[in-house]
Amino acid sequence: MCAIRNELGFTLLDNLLALVILSVVLMGLVGLATTVITGNAISKSRTVGLTLVQDKIEDTRRSGYDYLLTSNKTEAEPYGFNTKNPFFRRVTVTAVNTPGLGMQTVTVTVYWGADAHSVTLSTLLAQ
């Protein structure tokens, strides 16, 4: 025998509940995507900053100890000094006889984000 069923599909309440659950899941995914994109942007800036610092440190090491330098020296390169990365600036400080006689400490700092973020590395040069 055939049974007659009154169920013709989903009710409006079923559809609304499914829509609410789907919306909550999608909002979570949008939040996650936003966090990942922001994290990637921060990592990229930090990587560029470290690359600019390392480039200057390597240039300084290639040049070697500066025998003509008798007092501390600061070299500031403004924002835009590097055409590929115009939102970064670099400051190089050379301290004479630090930490001892016949030694120079070279500290390179790269700033970005209107100086809100920075990366610093130092190296020692000796006679």
C-alpha positions, -999 to +999 in steps of 0.1 A: +000+000+000+010+036-006+015+059+023+006+095+017+032+119+031+026+155+041+063+164+039+069+184+007+103+198+016+120+220+042+101+245+062+110+281+064+124+276+099+147+249+086+160+272+059+165+301+082+184+280+107+207+267+079+213+302+067+223+314+102+247+285+106+262+291+072+265+329+080+284+322+112+308+298+095+315+323+067+320+352+091+346+331+109+364+323+076+364+360+066+380+369+100+406+342+095+414+354+060+418+390+073+442+379+100+463+359+076+465+387+051+476+412+078+502+387+091+516+383+056+519+421+052+537+424+085+561+395+076+568+410+042+577+444+057+599+428+083+617+407+056+623+438+035+636+457+065+660+429+074+672+426+038+680+464+038+699+461+071+719+431+059+728+448+027+743+478+046+760+455+071+776+435+042+787+468+025+803+479+058+821+446+063+834+448+027+847+483+033+864+472+064+878+493+093+876+530+086+911+543+097+901+580+089+872+579+113+882+596+146+847+603+161+813+587+160+795+590+127+758+588+119+746+584+083+708+588+078+692+578+045+656+592+042+624+575+032+627+566-005+665+560-005+657+527-021+635+531-052+622+495-049+611+500-013+603+537-008+585+533+025+617+525+044+645+546+058+679+535+071+702+550+098+738+538+102+758+547+134+795+540+136+809+542+172+847+545+173+868+526+199+837+507+210+838+482+227+876+487+229+905+505+214+910+498+177+874+486+172+843+501+156+807+491+163+785+496+133+747+496+140+722+497+112+685+504+118+658+504+092+625+521+100+591+518+083+555+527+090+563+563+099+589+549+123+564+527+141+584+496+132+622+490+130+648+463+127+684+467+140+716+448+135+752+455+147+786+443+137+822+449+150+851+460+129+887+458+141+921+470+129 
